[in-house]
Amino acid sequence: MTDPQLERHPVDGETRGVALFCHGGTAASEAPPKDRALSLVRMRAFERFVRDDLGGRGVATALVRYRVAGWNGEAADAYQDVQWSIEQLRADLGKDVPVVLVGHSMGGRAALKAGGDPQVTAVCALAPWTPPGEPVMQLRGQTVAILHGSGDRWVPAKLSADFAVRARRAGARVARFTTPGGHSMLRRAGRWHEFARDIVLAGTGLEPMRADVANALQLPSPEGLAVRL
């Protein structure tokens, strides 16, 4: 296996926060991710959107390229690579720069699993792959925003709904939204991009949490976990 790679885009001047983007993959594969894989192409689009909007405000961005394309059971390879990426950012920027994780599908699973890191201030999970029994206790006290396509055939939205309920019970601050569309996040792509950007804005402390997410965080279950966007 090769080492993971971190595609980094620093800012001029003071770094006020970092958004770490975690792309999707597959359940089992020890092959390296393909450069033209849709999951990677989509995360690059998210990263670019956030960088264009927030780079001038001190938000650096980074995208992790996993060693292998698969989660691979207990190896949890994508999670290991996200943890490695957080450590790299911490070593370079110090312990006081807030880190917001943005992950899609398998990358969403990895971001949620890594969300308990003390430097992570928010997790934005986009159509996350959260199998039954996925751990939630690491998210106690964490802010988690989930967006899932109601027509997702690859990762059914019910998985993230069940995960959100358990995470709330564990003490996480969770808001979950659904929107028309499927797993690729191509339908109404701007809506997905803006959602991720706004979670990064709030997670880095540059602006308050946007109103619909703030409201959903305060609503009881299941209302706050099934908001239509």
QUIUR-V415573 format. One record per run of one state. SS is the DSSP state (a for helix, b for strand, c for the rest). FROM is the first residue (numbers start at 1). TO is the last residue. If there is no record, write none. Layout:
ss | from | to
SS | FROM | TO
SS | FROM | TO
This chain:
ss | from | to
c | 1 | 4
b | 5 | 9
c | 10 | 16
b | 17 | 22
c | 23 | 25
b | 26 | 26
c | 27 | 37
a | 38 | 57
c | 58 | 58
b | 59 | 65
c | 66 | 69
b | 70 | 70
c | 71 | 72
a | 73 | 75
c | 76 | 76
a | 77 | 93
c | 94 | 98
b | 99 | 104
c | 105 | 105
a | 106 | 114
c | 115 | 119
b | 120 | 126
c | 127 | 136
a | 137 | 139
c | 140 | 142
b | 143 | 149
c | 150 | 156
a | 157 | 169
c | 170 | 172
b | 173 | 179
c | 180 | 188
a | 189 | 203
c | 204 | 210
a | 211 | 218
c | 219 | 222
a | 223 | 225
c | 226 | 226
b | 227 | 228
c | 229 | 229
